[in-house]
Amino acid sequence: MGDGRALWVKSDESLIYFGSGPGVNLDVTTLNQWTPAGGVTVISSNFLDIGNVLGDERTGDLYICDRNANRVYRMDTNGTLVTI
């Protein structure tokens, strides 16, 4: 999975989102999801360099910072990305 940053863990540890990239010192381009039942799933590999992720447990939305695109996105529970 290469290097990564951008880790968010739901408070009950039933859901994790994390970033990964192609290797050492390269950009983090892929957003992954982990659940106990499903393991690791790639959510999107279209980012330039994911910096941070933050989840909202009330709504299920995820906020993603793409450092090299100079953008922050909100991803809803359907996986739709909206630029903030």
JOVEN-V727960 format. One line per field, one symbol per residue. psi: psi as a letter, one per 30 degrees, with the letter a starting at -180 (. if undefined). A space follows every 10 residues. Layout:
psi: ???
This chain:
psi: fallaikkkk eggfkkklll afakglkjfk klkkleefbk kkekgglejk dlkkkjfeff lkkkkjeffh lklkkaffgk kkk.
